[in-house]
């Protein structure tokens, strides 16, 4: 009788689980039957069974979380992110995330106390390092786990050479602080390069996890929209890697969350500690990637009544803005020596002149690029293509995720928050300016002069801007739906990531 009662009470949950379990198993079986020869071996059957069991275990775990009302969405995020992130960390071999080899070399350089890269006789930026460093993170050599873990005994030695990493030399040391700390600590205990790489990855992931947890805790609305963004496979991939993107994404989410918290939550006056915290966030974000510098303008949304007076507000914000501008000018002056044209036919100086001479044509170039590739950018952002665009998923989950984000951007609201027009307009302007900066930076550095399409743009570049969308679309007049669907939302995110992880694992299994 108890079993029948349980089934009657939880039949919707069970149906939801069964449907998505079947979908994932069908997708998995499809991988084995893609070729003309059936590849359903005993080993693959064991993998499928383990895959099924893990998904069922996570379904039970989520049921227990939400059955106990004491678990907040932040706690569910934290526990789930640790589990899913740890699996991504294991299944994606080092070097397989875009530009991870060069990010590792830059982080390793910083871990040795060198904040700025050197230049060789050919004016290429890099540093004299152990030649084995790149060998361990070589993406072409790490296509399977057997090759990767055979490098466990590869150690740092005195066999050195000048290794170039011009792209990552442009990044400020702040971008690599978590990775560098991890590498530095690991070097105290071991000379194994592979362990040092994973130490950098782990510290980067822990940093992302802590920042995202507090961002979710601070934000007074859009928590479900936040959850979907956080668990997109593309976000998880960057978070567990040595890429600075994990820090950039998390710190941009934290800035918006903290500003909205100060604006809409019941805080009498902003303390000196809170001002310093805002200064730290804006400084880190602006130094991660300058194209996201306009996000720092969000601090203007903090109302005057949260300061001592109007004068205090503009002095505080003015000093913050001045500091961010100065620190970025200093780094740009340092990094400008490393600017190079990455592809043949590109000339940054001529491209800038072309843009200034033909502003209307350039606007059309941006429009053509965006309109021609918007679906690719959106699905890439959602995780359609992982690693170096070498692991391609079905459109099923990315399209559903985009639809879910669109729905939550309009529906994920609370009675306590009423977003005014000023907040919406400023958020929209910030979004537009950031997109223009992303397009322009790649037009100048990656695209031939006068080309009608901007090259090099990837969907992940827009992830730090995602949280602006629900702010812009917020409808104060809409009747708020109080139904609790957090459980089903969390389950969906588990199934999406389980599908992505299975594909990643199968590509690299020995």
N, C-alpha and C positions, 0 to 999 in steps of 0.2 A: 504493500500500500504506500509506503514512504517513497519508493522509487517512482510509482505512478504519479504521486502528488508532486514530486520534484519535476518530472517531465511536463506536467500540466502547467506548473508555474513558470518554468523556464523554456517553454517550447520555442519561443521566438529566438532566444539566444542559441539554442541547439540547432535550429534550422539555419540561422546565419552562419554558424560555425561549419556545419556540414556542407553548405553551398560553396563557401570559399575554400574549404579543404578539397572538395572535388575539383574546383577550378584549378587550384594549384597543382594537384596531382595530375590533372589532364595536361597542363602546361609542361610539367616535368616529363611525363611520358612522351610528349611531343618531341622533346629534345632527343630521346633515345631512338625515335623513329624518323628523324629528319633525313637520314641517309637511306640508300636503297637496301642496305643490309641492316637487319635488326640488331640493335646494340644493347639489348636488354639482358645483360650478363648477370651472373650471381652477385658480383660486386655491385653492380648498379641497382639490383633489387634490394640489397642490404642498405645502400645509400637512401633509396626511396623510403624504406621502412623507418630508418632513423629520422629522416626528414619529416615523415608523417607523425611520428611519436613526439618530436620536438614541438611541432605546431600544436598538437593536442595538449601538451604540457603547458604551453604558453596560454592557450585558451582557458584552461583550468585556473591558471595563475591570475589571469585578468578577472575571471568570475569571482574569485576569492577577494581580490582587491575591492571590487565594486559592491560586493555583498556586504563588506565591512565599510560602513559609511564614514569611518574615521579617516580613510585614505583620501587625501586631496588630489587634485589633478597634478599638482607639482610633484607629489610623492610617487604617483604612478609614472609620471614622466621620468623621474630620476632612476627608479628601479628598472624600468623597461629600457631606458637609454643605455644603462650600464650593460644589460644583457645583450641587446642588439648591437651596440657599439663594439663590445668585446668580440662578438662573432665576426663582424666586418673586419676588425683588426686582424683576425686570424685568417680569414678567407681571401683577403686582397693582398697578394705578395708585395713586398716593398719594391718601390720603383714603378708600380703599375698605375698609380694615380698620376694624372697629367702633371708634368714638370717636377715630379717628386725627386728624381735624382739631383737636379740642380738646387732644389730647396734643401736637400740634405747637405750638400756641399756648402751652401751658404750658412746653414745652421751650425755645421761643424766648424766652419771658420770662426763664427761668433763665439762658439763654446771655447775656443782657444784664445779669446780676448781680442780678436780683430773685428772691430765694428765696421770697418770700411775695406772693401776688396782692393787688391793690387792690380796692376796692368803689366802685361808682358811686352816684349819687343814689337809685337804685332798690334799693340794697343787693345788687346782682348782682356776683359776683366776676369779675375779669378784669384787663385792662390796656389802656392807650392804646398801640396798635400800628399799624403801616402797614395800611391797610384791604385791601391787595392780598394779605396773608398768607393770609386765609381763602379768597379767590378761587382761589388756586392749589391748595388742598387740598379744595375743595368736592367732596364725593363724588358729588353729582348731576351735576356738570359734567364729571366725569372718567370717564364711562362707556366712553369709547374712547380709544385711544392718540393718535389725531389731535388730539383736544381737549386732551389732557394736554400733549403736547410742543409745542403751539402757545403754551404759557405759558412757554417757556424764557426769553423776553426780559422777562418780568414781573419788575420789580425793586422792592426796598424803597425807598420814597421818603417824603417828609414829609407825604403825604396820610394823616393818621392819624384814628383814631376809637377809642372805647372798645369793645373786643371782649370779650364775655363767654365764659367757659369754666368754669362753676361746678363741673362734675363733676371735672375734672382739677385744679382749685385745691385740692382736698382731699388730693391726693397730695403726699408730701414731696419735696423737691428730689433726694434720693438716688435716687428712682425714675426720674428723667430725666437722671441724670448722663451716661450714654453718649451719648444723643441731643443733649444740650446741648453737650457737648464737640465733637461732630461739626459742629453748627450754628455754634458759635463759631469753629472753625478755618476753616470754609468762608467765613464772613463776611470773613475777612482777604483772601481772594482774589477773591471775587465778590459782587455784590449780587443775583444771580439767585436768586429765592426757590425755584424748583424744584430748583436744584443744592443749596441749603441743606437742603431737605427730604430729598433723597437722601443727603446727607452725614450727617444725623441717623440715617436708616435704616441706613446702612452701619455706623456706629459702634455702633449698638445690636445689629446682627447679629454683628459681630465680638466684642463683649462676650459675647453669648450663646454663640457658638462656642467661645471660650476657656474659659468656665466649664464648659460641657458636656463639653468634651474632658477637662479635669482631673477632673471628677466621674466620668466613665467610667473614667479611669485610676486614681482612688483606690478606687472601689468594689470590694470583694473578691469579690462575687458579683452575680447578676442582671444581667450585662452585656448579655445578649440582650434581656431585658425592657426595659432602659434604651434599647437601640437602637430598639426598636419605639416606645417613648414619644417619643423624640427626633424620629423621622421621621413622626409623625402630621401630616397636612397642617395641622391646626389649630395645632399647635405651631410648624411652619415659618412659617405665616402671621403669627403673633404675633412670632416671632423677627426677621423682616425688616421689621417695621413700626416705628412710633414709639411703640407701646404699651409701658407698663411691664411688661406680662405676660411678655415675653420674659425680662427680668431676674428677675422673681418665680419663674417656672418653673425657670430654670437654677440660681438660688441655693438654692432648696429642694432640688433634686436634689443639689447640691454638699454641703449640710449633712448630709444622710443618708449620702451616700457617704463623707464625711470622718469622720463619727462611727463608721460601720461599719469603716472602715480603722483607726482608732485602737483600736477594740474588739477586732478579730479578727486584725489583722496583727501581726507580730513587732516591736513597738516597745517598748523597755525603759521609758523615761519620756517624758512629754510635755514638750517644751521650751517656753521662754517664747515663741518665735516661733509655735509651734503654738497656744498659748493665745491669742495676739493674733489669729491667723488665725481661730480659732473665734469670737472676740469680734467681728471684722469681719463674718463671715458672718451671725451671729445679729442683729447690728445692722441690716445691710442688709435682711435678710429681714423683720424686724419692721416696718421703716419702709416697705417696699414696700406691704404690705397687712396691716393689723392682724389680719384674720381668720386669717392663717397664723402668728400669734405663738405658738400652742401647739407648732408644729414645733420651736421653740427648746428645748423640754423634752427633745429627743433627746440633748442633751449629758449628761444624767444617765445615759445608757447607757455612757459611758466608764468602765471599771472602776477601782476604787480603786488597783490595783497599777500603773496607768499614771501615777499621781501619786506624790509623795514619801511621802505618808501619807494617812490618812483626813481629817485636818484640812485638808491642802492641797487635797484634792478639793473639800470643801464650801465652803472659803473662795473658791477659784477660781470654782466654779459659782455660788456665792452672789453674788459681785461682778459676774459676767456678767449674772445675772438682774436684779440691782438696776439695773445700767446700762441694760439693755434696757427695763425698766419705766419708769425715769425719762425716758429719751429719748422713749419713746412717749407718756408723759403730757404732756411739753412740747409735742410736735407736735399731740396731740389738743386741747390748750388753744388752740393757734394755729389749727388747722383747723376747730374748732367754729364759728367765726364764718362759715364758708362753707357750713355745713349748711343745705340747703333741701329742700323737698318737690318732687321732680321731676315728679310727676303730680298732677292734681286729685283731691281727696278724701283725700289722704294727710296725716296729721298724726303726725309722729314721736313727739312727747311723749305723745299719747293712745295711740299704738300700744304704747309701752313700758309704760304703765300697764295696758293691756289684757293684755299678756303676763304681767306680774307678778300681776295679779288672777286670771288664768285659766290657770295653768300646764298643767293637764291638757288643756284645750282647745287650747292652743298646741302641745303635743306631738302631738295628733291632726292639727292643721293641717300640721305638718311631715311627719307620716307620710302624709297624704293627698297632699300635694304631691309627695313622693318617689315614692310608689307609682304615682301617676298619670302621672308624667313621666320615670320612670327610663330608659326606652328612648330618649326624646328626648335626655336629658342624655348618655347613653352614646354615642349615634351622633354627636351634636354634638361631643363631646370627641374622637372619632375622625376628625372631618372631614367629616361628612355635608353640612353647610351651611357654606359659606365666605363670606368678606367679610361684608356686612351681611345674612346669611342669603339672599343673592340668587343665589348660585351653588350649586345643589343637585346633589350627586353621587348615583349609584346606591347602594343599600344594600349592594351586593355587597362592596366593599372594607371599609367601616366594620364590617360584621358579622364578616367574616373577621378583621379586626384585633382586634376585641374578643375573639373566640374565641382568637386567638393569644396575646393578653395573659393571658387566663385560663389557658391551657395553660402558658405560660412562668412564670406566678406560682407554679405548683405544681411544674414540672419543672426550671426553670433554677436548679440548685443545684450546689454544689461540696463536695468531701470536706473541704476545709480549714476550712469554716465550719459551726458548729453553733449555731443560734440558740435561745437559752433562752426560757423562758416569760415572764420579766420583760420581755425585749425585745419579745416579741409583744404582751403585755398593754399595755405603755406605748404601743406603736405604734398599737394598736387604739383606746386612749383618746384619743390625739392626733387620730386620724382622725375619730372621732365628734365631738369638741369642735370641730374645724375645720369640719366639715359643719354643725353647729348654728350656729356663728358666721356662716357664709356665708348660711344660711337666714334667720337673725335680722336680719342687716344689711339684707338686701333686703326683709324683712317690715316693718322700721321705715321705710326710706327710699322704697320703691317700691310698697308695697301699702296699699290702703285699710284703715282700722281695722276689725278683726274679720273680715276676709275669710278664707274657709275654704281658699284656695289662695294660696301665696306667689308673687308675680309678679316677673319680671325675672331669674330664675336661668338661667344659660347653662352648657352642658357644660364650657366651657373653664375655669370657676372651680375645677373639681375636678382639673385636670391636676397642679398642684403636690403633690397628695396621692397620686398614682398609685404612686410608688415605695414607699409604705408597705404596699401590698397584698402583694407577694411576701414581705415580712418577716413579716407576720401569718400567711400561709398556709404558711410554710416547714415542711417535714416532715423532721425529722432521721432518721427511721427509713426513709425511702424509699430504695430502691436507685437510685443515680445513673446516669443514662444518659450515657455518654461519647461518643456519636456526635456528629460535628461537622456541624452543619447551618447554620453561620453563612453560608455561601455562598448557600444557598437563601433564608434569611431576608433577607439583604441584597438579593437579586434581587426578592423580593416587595415590599420597601419601595420599591425603584426603580419598579416597575410601578404601585404605588398612587399614588405622587407624580407619575409621568408622566401618569396618568389625570386627576388633580386639576389639574395644570398645563395640560393640553390644554383642559379645560373653562374654566378661568380665562382662558386666552388667547383662546379662541373667543368668549367673551362680550364681550371688549373690543376685538377686532380692528376696525380702521376699515372 
